[in-house]
Amino acid sequence: MLKLGQYQKLTIAKKVEFGVYLAEEQDMEKRVLLPAKQVPENAKTGDELEVFLYKDSKDRMIATTNQPKITLGGLAVLRVAQVGKIGAFLDWG
């Protein structure tokens, strides 16, 4: 099961021009995108990567190899990145 807000070890299921799709070994149908700029240089289909899962601005689950400053259920002091009409946005890393 893909777990939002957590680190997971996932397998490269498919390479595409804009990145790779990652999935759990036992369920290759449920996939999450790791953008091309995040994919290790020599990565190939079948390789396992440790990634953090989050939702992007379009509410899609996405993977990153960047380390967030805080994970789901954790506590941290974060910097306010932007304040707008709908609220404040914090820098999670």
C-alpha positions as CSV (number, residue, x, y, z in Angstrom):
1,M,0.0,0.0,0.0
2,L,1.4,3.4,-1.0
3,K,1.6,5.5,2.2
4,L,1.3,9.3,1.9
5,G,3.6,11.3,4.1
6,Q,6.1,8.5,4.7
7,Y,9.3,7.1,3.3
8,Q,8.9,3.9,1.3
9,K,11.1,1.5,-0.7
10,L,9.5,1.2,-4.1
11,T,10.5,-0.5,-7.4
12,I,10.9,1.2,-10.7
13,A,8.0,-0.3,-12.7
14,K,8.2,1.8,-15.9
15,K,10.5,4.5,-17.3
16,V,9.0,7.4,-19.3
17,E,10.3,10.6,-20.8
18,F,9.3,12.7,-17.7
19,G,10.5,10.3,-15.0
20,V,9.8,6.8,-13.7
21,Y,6.7,5.2,-12.3
22,L,7.3,3.4,-8.9
23,A,5.3,0.7,-7.4
24,E,5.4,-1.9,-4.6
25,E,6.8,-5.2,-5.7
26,Q,3.6,-7.1,-4.9
27,D,1.2,-4.5,-6.6
28,M,2.7,-3.1,-9.8
29,E,-0.7,-1.7,-10.9
30,K,-0.7,1.1,-8.2
31,R,2.0,3.5,-9.4
32,V,3.4,6.9,-8.3
33,L,5.6,9.2,-10.4
34,L,9.1,10.2,-9.5
35,P,10.0,13.2,-11.8
36,A,13.0,12.9,-14.1
37,K,15.1,15.4,-12.2
38,Q,14.8,13.2,-9.1
39,V,15.7,9.9,-10.8
40,P,19.2,8.6,-10.1
41,E,21.5,8.6,-13.2
42,N,21.9,4.9,-13.7
43,A,18.4,3.8,-12.5
44,K,16.7,1.0,-14.5
45,T,13.5,-0.9,-14.4
46,G,13.4,-3.2,-11.4
47,D,15.7,-1.1,-9.2
48,E,14.5,-0.3,-5.7
49,L,14.5,3.4,-4.5
50,E,13.7,4.9,-1.2
51,V,11.4,7.9,-1.7
52,F,9.1,10.1,0.3
53,L,5.4,10.3,-0.9
54,Y,3.4,13.6,-0.9
55,K,0.6,15.3,-2.8
56,D,1.5,17.9,-5.4
57,S,-0.4,21.2,-6.2
58,K,-2.9,19.2,-8.3
59,D,-3.6,16.8,-5.4
60,R,-1.8,13.9,-7.1
61,M,0.5,11.6,-5.1
62,I,4.1,12.0,-6.2
63,A,7.5,10.7,-5.0
64,T,10.6,12.6,-4.2
65,T,14.2,11.7,-3.3
66,N,14.5,15.0,-1.5
67,Q,14.4,14.8,2.3
68,P,11.5,16.8,3.8
69,K,12.0,18.9,7.0
70,I,9.1,17.1,8.6
71,T,7.1,13.9,8.0
72,L,3.5,13.0,8.8
73,G,3.0,12.9,12.5
74,G,6.3,14.6,13.3
75,L,7.0,18.0,14.8
76,A,9.3,20.7,13.5
77,V,9.7,24.5,13.3
78,L,9.1,25.6,9.7
79,R,9.6,28.9,7.9
80,V,6.6,30.6,6.4
81,A,7.3,30.7,2.6
82,Q,4.3,32.7,1.5
83,V,1.2,34.4,2.9
84,G,-1.9,34.7,0.7
85,K,-5.6,35.3,0.9
86,I,-6.3,31.6,1.6
87,G,-3.6,31.2,4.3
88,A,0.1,30.7,4.9
89,F,2.3,28.3,3.1
90,L,5.2,26.6,5.0
91,D,8.5,25.4,3.6
92,W,8.5,21.6,4.3
93,G,11.7,21.1,2.4
